[in-house]
Structure formats: structure tokens, C-alpha cells
Amino acid sequence: MRIRSHALVTVVGTVLAVTGCGARHEAKPATDSTPITISTVPVLAGGEAALVLPARIAAGEEVVVGARMAGRVTALPYREGDRFHAGATLVAFDAPESREALGAARAALEAARLRGVQAGLQESRMESLFVARVASQRERELAQSDRRDAEAALAAARAAHSELSASVAIPAPFDGVVVRRMLDPGAAVSAGQPLLAIRSRAQGEIVSSIPESDLGRLPGARFAFRSGEGPWRDAVLVRVDGMTDFATRTRVARFRPARPADPLDPGAFARVRITGGAPGPTGRDDTSMQRTLSVPARSLVRRGALAGVYVVREGRAYLRWLRLGAVDGERVEVLSGLDPGDEIAADPAGLVDGRVVEVAR
């Protein structure tokens, strides 16, 4: 009897516990099912369809500095991102072996210079003896040949000395900045090995690859560029380079700012927007054809670095995170996350994801 009573108590307690848990699970706050009245605004698609392509800001001059001689690098004064002036020493080969090679070249140049002086004097003496009919024509011609050989040797020694002098200390060809340093001081290099990538600080161009099917829309089109997440600014097409790349089916187009005062940051990521112009030969409408979307700034929900809006659909408000672009007055450009015609809550106050809503008419 005791065992049976104990089992009965256990079963009853379990049933009560399960019933209680079920009741708590089904209970919901009254506000979840009670709709709140909100106002909505449409997502606007401004302007005509545009072709938006990735681009980069190219510097006026971009150079890879290579070693002119085999040797050991002793100094690289500039690191990545450092600026320098024209004529500054970018790379130095000042190891003992380099100094000895330069000394040998200097000595060879001096010896060639002395030989040239002696050959010139000997030719003058032979000319005098020939006029006095003491030396023969052959002796005169040999003296002239020796003088010409000495001049050629002097020119070769001077070129070798100049080449070696320029190799042990590589000067900067222009005012610029170091983009990449391929090695550190102390490394042994071979002739022609890349050492530094540099670019000038002179304003360059906006470079983008245009799909072959869209080249026909360039005449008569309007162009704009955007550096990083900055504003869109008008651009001018400078030229379209070369031939079509057979692998990517694109051609490189170069643009410049319509206003010379607009700054360019060489090396920065950019976008190019092509609006209008004749459509491509295939008349395609792919994902690269975009319309500029925008939403009111007051409709945004911000949580740290994230920004989103509440999209209203089938009587509920759903939180959707966005990638935003430039701010234009009271509206913000939307790069991704919305489609034209989406209805969003005008004011996100009091809303949560999935909240039942009623749109005010």
C-alpha cells in the first residue's frame, strides 16, 4: 500500500508539473497580438537605371623599383606609407663589397683617363714627326688608332662608373609614397629583383573595367565616381585603353573628376556610375544595372555599427539590416537590403521584429 500510494503521488505531481509548464509556454503578452497603428513610406528608386562598376584611383605614376646590381641591401630608409621627395635615396647598397666595387670602377675610370691623355700626346708627336718626314704613314695611323681605342675605353669606364654609382644608391624619380616594401635591410638580391613599389602623389585617374557588352553605352552617357563611401561626384571619360581582354571580355576605361578641385586619393577603392547612353547590343538587364534607392533617415534603426529598417509585410513589421551609402539631406542611400517599392515603417519607435501592425490610411 505504501508503494502504491507513493507511485500515485508521483504521477499526480508529474501531471501537474507538465500542465503548469504548458500553461506558461502558451501565455503571451497581450501586446504581441494587439496591432499598433503605424505610418509607412515607400522605398524610392531615384533616377534612371545606371551601370555601377568597381574602380580604383590610379596615381599619376606607379613604379616598381628593382635592383640594378647583385649585392646586399644595407639601407631602406622608407617604410610602407612613408612619403619621400624626388632625389631621396630609396635603397642603398653600402656593404664593403659594394664600396670596393665602386672603388675599382673609379680606379678604372682614372686609368682610362690617363691612357687617353697619353694616347692623345703620342698622336700629336707622331703627327709632328710625320710632317717632318721622320715617321711613316703606318706609324701615324697606329697612333691615331691608339687614341681612338683610348677614347672608347674611357667612355666604357665612365659608363661603368656611372652605372655602379647609380646602383649603390637608388634615388627617387619623383615625389611619392612607398606602397610596398618587398624585403628588409641585410637581404642579398640579384640584378633586376623588385625592391619597392612606389607611386607619385600627383593626382591620377579613376580606372575601371567596362564589360564589352556595355561599351556601346559610353557615347552620350553621363559619368560619376565615388571614392570609398564618399559622395557621388561628376566624372569625365578620358579614354578607353587598348583592346578587349579576351579572358574577362572587358576594356579599361579611364576617368577624371569633372571638377579639377575634387581630390583623388591614389590607391583608394572607388566606384564608377554610368547613366544613360545607348543600351548594350544585347539589351540585357543584369545585376549590374542598379537604381539608386533611398529611405528617410528618421526611419532607420541603429544598433552600434548596424543600421536597418522595419519592412511592413502582411500585417507585420520585420527588421531588416541594410548597407547604407551617402547621406543626402534627410534621406540616406541604400546600397543593399531593400527593393524598390518596399514599404517601411516611417517611425521605428515601439516596434520589434515580427510585431503585428496596422497601417494608418
C-alpha positions as CSV (number, residue, x, y, z in Angstrom):
1,M,0.0,0.0,0.0
2,R,2.8,2.4,0.8
3,I,4.4,1.7,-2.6
4,R,1.2,2.2,-4.4
5,S,0.4,5.5,-2.6
6,H,3.9,6.8,-3.3
7,A,3.5,6.0,-7.0
8,L,0.2,7.7,-7.2
9,V,1.6,10.9,-5.6
10,T,4.5,10.8,-8.1
11,V,2.2,10.5,-11.1
12,V,-0.1,13.3,-9.9
13,G,2.8,15.6,-9.3
14,T,4.2,14.9,-12.8
15,V,0.9,15.7,-14.4
16,L,0.6,18.9,-12.5
17,A,4.1,20.0,-13.5
18,V,3.5,19.3,-17.1
19,T,0.2,21.1,-17.1
20,G,1.8,24.1,-15.4
21,C,4.6,24.2,-17.9
22,G,2.2,24.1,-20.9
23,A,0.2,27.0,-19.5
24,R,3.4,29.1,-19.1
25,H,4.5,28.3,-22.7
26,E,1.2,29.3,-24.3
27,A,0.9,32.5,-22.4
28,K,1.9,35.5,-24.5
29,P,2.0,39.2,-23.7
30,A,-1.2,40.9,-24.8
31,T,0.8,43.4,-26.9
32,D,2.2,40.7,-29.3
33,S,-1.3,40.2,-30.7
34,T,-2.6,43.7,-30.4
35,P,-1.8,45.6,-33.5
36,I,-0.3,49.1,-33.2
37,T,-1.0,51.7,-35.8
38,I,1.9,53.0,-37.8
39,S,2.6,55.0,-40.9
40,T,4.7,53.7,-43.8
41,V,6.7,55.2,-46.5
42,P,7.8,53.6,-49.8
43,V,11.4,52.9,-50.7
44,L,12.2,55.3,-53.5
45,A,14.2,54.4,-56.6
46,G,15.5,57.7,-57.9
47,G,16.8,58.4,-61.4
48,E,17.2,56.2,-64.4
49,A,18.9,52.8,-64.4
50,A,22.7,53.1,-64.0
51,L,25.6,50.8,-64.5
52,V,27.7,50.7,-61.3
53,L,31.2,49.2,-61.6
54,P,34.1,48.8,-59.2
55,A,37.1,51.0,-59.9
56,R,40.3,52.2,-58.3
57,I,42.1,55.6,-58.1
58,A,45.4,55.2,-60.0
59,A,48.3,57.5,-59.3
60,G,49.9,59.7,-62.0
61,E,53.0,57.4,-61.9
62,E,53.3,53.9,-60.4
63,V,56.8,52.3,-60.5
64,V,58.4,49.1,-59.1
65,V,62.0,49.8,-58.1
66,G,64.3,46.9,-58.9
67,A,67.9,46.2,-58.1
68,R,70.4,47.3,-60.7
69,M,73.2,45.1,-59.4
70,A,73.6,42.0,-57.4
71,G,74.6,42.7,-53.8
72,R,73.5,43.2,-50.2
73,V,70.9,45.9,-49.3
74,T,72.2,47.9,-46.4
75,A,69.5,50.6,-46.1
76,L,65.8,51.1,-46.9
77,P,65.0,54.4,-45.2
78,Y,61.3,54.4,-46.1
79,R,58.6,52.0,-44.9
80,E,55.2,51.4,-46.4
81,G,53.1,54.5,-46.3
82,D,56.1,56.8,-45.9
83,R,56.4,59.8,-48.2
84,F,59.6,60.9,-50.0
85,H,60.8,63.7,-52.2
86,A,62.4,63.4,-55.7
87,G,66.1,62.6,-55.4
88,A,65.9,61.0,-52.0
89,T,67.8,57.7,-51.6
90,L,65.2,54.9,-51.6
91,V,67.7,51.9,-51.5
92,A,71.4,51.8,-50.5
93,F,74.0,49.1,-51.2
94,D,76.8,50.3,-48.9
95,A,78.2,46.9,-47.9
96,P,82.1,46.6,-48.0
97,E,81.9,44.6,-51.2
98,S,79.8,47.3,-52.9
99,R,82.2,50.0,-51.8
100,E,85.2,48.0,-53.1
101,A,83.5,47.5,-56.5
102,L,82.8,51.2,-56.7
103,G,86.4,52.0,-55.8
104,A,87.6,49.6,-58.5
105,A,85.3,51.3,-61.1
106,R,86.7,54.7,-60.0
107,A,90.3,53.5,-60.4
108,A,89.5,52.0,-63.8
109,L,88.0,55.3,-64.9
110,E,91.1,57.2,-63.8
111,A,93.4,54.8,-65.6
112,A,91.3,55.1,-68.8
113,R,91.5,58.9,-68.5
114,L,95.3,58.8,-68.2
115,R,95.6,56.4,-71.1
116,G,93.5,58.8,-73.2
117,V,95.8,61.7,-72.3
118,Q,98.9,59.7,-73.2
119,A,97.3,58.4,-76.5
120,G,96.5,62.0,-77.5
121,L,100.1,63.2,-76.8
122,Q,101.5,60.3,-78.7
123,E,99.3,61.1,-81.7
124,S,100.4,64.7,-81.6
125,R,104.1,63.7,-81.6
126,M,103.6,61.2,-84.5
127,E,101.8,63.9,-86.4
128,S,104.8,66.2,-86.0
129,L,107.3,63.5,-86.9
130,F,105.2,62.6,-90.0
131,V,105.2,66.3,-91.1
132,A,109.0,66.3,-90.7
133,R,109.1,63.1,-92.7
134,V,110.7,61.2,-89.8
135,A,107.7,58.9,-89.1
136,S,106.0,56.8,-91.6
137,Q,102.3,56.8,-92.6
138,R,101.8,53.5,-90.8
139,E,103.2,54.8,-87.5
140,R,100.9,57.8,-87.8
141,E,97.9,55.6,-88.4
142,L,98.8,53.4,-85.4
143,A,99.0,56.4,-83.1
144,Q,95.6,57.6,-84.3
145,S,94.2,54.1,-83.7
146,D,95.6,54.0,-80.2
147,R,94.0,57.4,-79.4
148,R,90.6,56.2,-80.7
149,D,90.9,53.0,-78.6
150,A,91.8,55.0,-75.6
151,E,88.7,57.3,-76.1
152,A,86.4,54.2,-76.4
153,A,87.9,52.7,-73.2
154,L,87.4,56.0,-71.4
155,A,83.8,56.1,-72.4
156,A,83.2,52.5,-71.3
157,A,84.9,53.1,-67.9
158,R,82.8,56.3,-67.4
159,A,79.6,54.4,-68.2
160,A,80.5,51.5,-65.8
161,H,81.4,54.0,-63.1
162,S,78.1,55.9,-63.6
163,E,76.1,52.7,-63.6
164,L,77.7,51.4,-60.4
165,S,77.3,54.8,-58.7
166,A,73.6,54.9,-59.5
167,S,73.2,51.2,-58.4
168,V,74.7,51.6,-54.9
169,A,72.2,54.4,-54.1
170,I,68.9,54.4,-56.0
171,P,67.3,57.8,-56.0
172,A,63.6,58.6,-56.1
173,P,62.4,59.6,-59.6
174,F,59.5,61.8,-58.2
175,D,57.7,62.9,-55.1
176,G,55.7,60.0,-53.9
177,V,54.9,57.4,-51.3
178,V,56.0,53.8,-50.7
179,V,53.2,51.4,-51.4
180,R,55.0,48.1,-50.7
181,R,58.5,47.1,-49.4
182,M,59.4,43.6,-50.7
183,L,62.4,43.0,-48.3
184,D,64.3,44.3,-45.3
185,P,67.9,45.6,-45.0
186,G,70.5,42.9,-45.0
187,A,68.9,40.9,-47.7
188,A,71.1,39.7,-50.7
189,V,69.4,40.4,-54.0
190,S,70.1,39.7,-57.7
191,A,70.1,42.2,-60.5
192,G,66.6,43.0,-61.5
193,Q,64.9,41.8,-58.3
194,P,62.0,44.0,-57.2
195,L,62.7,46.0,-54.1
196,L,60.0,48.7,-53.7
197,A,56.6,49.6,-55.2
198,I,56.1,53.3,-55.2
199,R,53.6,55.8,-56.6
200,S,53.6,59.5,-57.1
201,R,51.5,61.9,-55.2
202,A,50.3,63.6,-58.3
203,Q,46.6,63.3,-59.0
204,G,45.9,60.5,-61.4
205,E,42.8,58.9,-62.8
206,I,39.8,56.7,-62.0
207,V,40.3,53.3,-63.7
208,S,37.5,50.8,-64.2
209,S,37.0,47.7,-66.4
210,I,33.9,48.1,-68.7
211,P,32.2,44.9,-69.9
212,E,32.4,44.5,-73.6
213,S,28.6,44.4,-73.9
214,D,28.3,47.9,-72.3
215,L,30.9,49.7,-74.4
216,G,28.2,50.9,-76.7
217,R,26.5,53.0,-74.0
218,L,29.6,55.1,-73.3
219,P,29.0,57.7,-76.1
220,G,26.5,60.2,-74.8
221,A,26.4,58.7,-71.3
222,R,26.9,60.6,-68.0
223,F,29.6,59.5,-65.6
224,A,30.1,59.8,-61.8
225,F,32.6,58.4,-59.4
226,R,32.6,57.7,-55.7
227,S,35.8,57.2,-53.6
228,G,35.2,54.8,-50.7
229,E,31.9,55.7,-49.0
230,G,32.1,59.4,-50.0
231,P,29.5,61.3,-52.2
232,W,29.0,60.7,-55.9
233,R,30.8,63.3,-58.0
234,D,30.7,64.0,-61.7
235,A,33.4,62.5,-63.9
236,V,34.6,62.8,-67.4
237,L,35.7,59.9,-69.6
238,V,39.3,60.4,-70.7
239,R,39.8,57.4,-72.9
240,V,39.2,53.7,-73.3
241,D,42.5,51.7,-73.5
242,G,43.7,49.2,-75.9
243,M,41.8,46.0,-76.9
244,T,39.3,43.9,-75.2
245,D,40.7,41.4,-72.7
246,F,39.8,38.0,-74.1
247,A,39.7,36.4,-70.6
248,T,37.4,39.0,-68.9
249,R,35.7,40.5,-72.0
250,T,36.3,44.0,-70.6
251,R,38.2,47.1,-71.6
252,V,39.9,49.5,-69.3
253,A,38.3,53.0,-69.1
254,R,40.0,56.0,-67.5
255,F,38.0,58.9,-66.0
256,R,38.9,62.1,-64.3
257,P,36.9,64.4,-62.0
258,A,34.7,66.9,-63.8
259,R,35.9,69.5,-61.3
260,P,39.7,69.6,-61.1
261,A,39.4,70.7,-57.4
262,D,37.8,67.3,-56.4
263,P,40.6,65.4,-54.6
264,L,41.7,61.9,-55.5
265,D,43.4,59.5,-53.1
266,P,45.7,57.3,-55.2
267,G,45.2,53.6,-54.4
268,A,41.7,54.1,-52.9
269,F,38.8,51.8,-53.9
270,A,36.2,53.6,-55.9
271,R,33.0,53.0,-58.0
272,V,32.0,54.4,-61.4
273,R,28.4,55.0,-62.3
274,I,27.4,55.2,-65.9
275,T,23.9,56.7,-66.6
276,G,22.1,57.0,-69.9
277,G,23.8,56.4,-73.2
278,A,22.8,53.8,-75.8
279,P,21.9,50.3,-74.4
280,G,24.2,47.4,-75.0
281,P,23.8,45.3,-78.1
282,T,22.1,42.5,-76.2
283,G,19.7,44.9,-74.4
284,R,20.4,42.9,-71.2
285,D,19.3,44.0,-67.7
286,D,21.5,42.1,-65.3
287,T,22.5,42.7,-61.7
288,S,24.9,45.4,-62.6
289,M,22.0,47.7,-63.6
290,Q,21.0,49.5,-60.5
291,R,18.7,52.2,-59.5
292,T,19.6,54.4,-56.6
293,L,17.4,53.5,-53.5
294,S,16.9,55.8,-50.6
295,V,15.0,55.9,-47.3
296,P,14.2,58.7,-44.8
297,A,16.9,59.0,-42.1
298,R,14.2,59.0,-39.4
299,S,13.1,55.5,-40.4
300,L,16.5,53.9,-39.5
301,V,17.1,51.7,-36.5
302,R,20.7,51.9,-35.3
303,R,22.3,49.4,-33.0
304,G,26.0,50.0,-32.8
305,A,27.5,49.8,-36.2
306,L,24.4,48.2,-37.7
307,A,21.5,50.1,-39.4
308,G,18.2,48.8,-40.6
309,V,14.5,49.5,-41.1
310,Y,11.2,47.7,-40.4
311,V,9.7,46.4,-43.6
312,V,5.9,46.0,-43.3
313,R,4.5,42.9,-45.0
314,E,1.3,41.0,-44.4
315,G,0.4,43.0,-41.3
316,R,3.7,42.6,-39.5
317,A,6.9,44.6,-39.2
318,Y,10.1,42.8,-39.9
319,L,13.5,44.2,-39.0
320,R,15.9,44.2,-42.0
321,W,19.6,45.2,-41.8
322,L,20.9,47.4,-44.6
323,R,24.2,48.5,-46.2
324,L,24.0,52.3,-46.4
325,G,25.7,54.8,-48.7
326,A,25.8,58.6,-48.8
327,V,23.6,60.9,-46.8
328,D,21.6,63.4,-49.0
329,G,19.8,65.8,-46.8
330,E,17.1,63.9,-44.9
331,R,17.5,60.8,-47.0
332,V,20.1,58.0,-46.9
333,E,21.2,56.0,-49.9
334,V,20.6,52.2,-49.6
335,L,23.3,50.0,-51.3
336,S,21.7,46.7,-50.4
337,G,18.9,45.1,-48.3
338,L,15.8,46.6,-50.0
339,D,14.0,46.5,-53.2
340,P,12.1,49.4,-55.0
341,G,8.5,49.6,-53.7
342,D,9.1,48.0,-50.3
343,E,7.0,49.6,-47.6
344,I,8.9,50.5,-44.4
345,A,7.8,52.0,-41.1
346,A,8.1,55.7,-41.1
347,D,9.0,55.7,-37.4
348,P,10.5,52.6,-35.7
349,A,9.6,53.7,-32.2
350,G,7.9,50.9,-30.3
351,L,8.5,48.2,-32.9
352,V,10.2,44.8,-32.6
353,D,10.9,42.2,-35.2
354,G,7.7,40.4,-36.2
355,R,5.4,42.9,-34.4
356,V,1.7,43.0,-35.6
357,V,0.9,46.3,-37.1
358,E,-1.9,48.2,-38.7
359,V,-1.1,50.7,-41.4
360,A,-2.8,54.1,-41.0
361,R,-4.8,55.1,-44.1
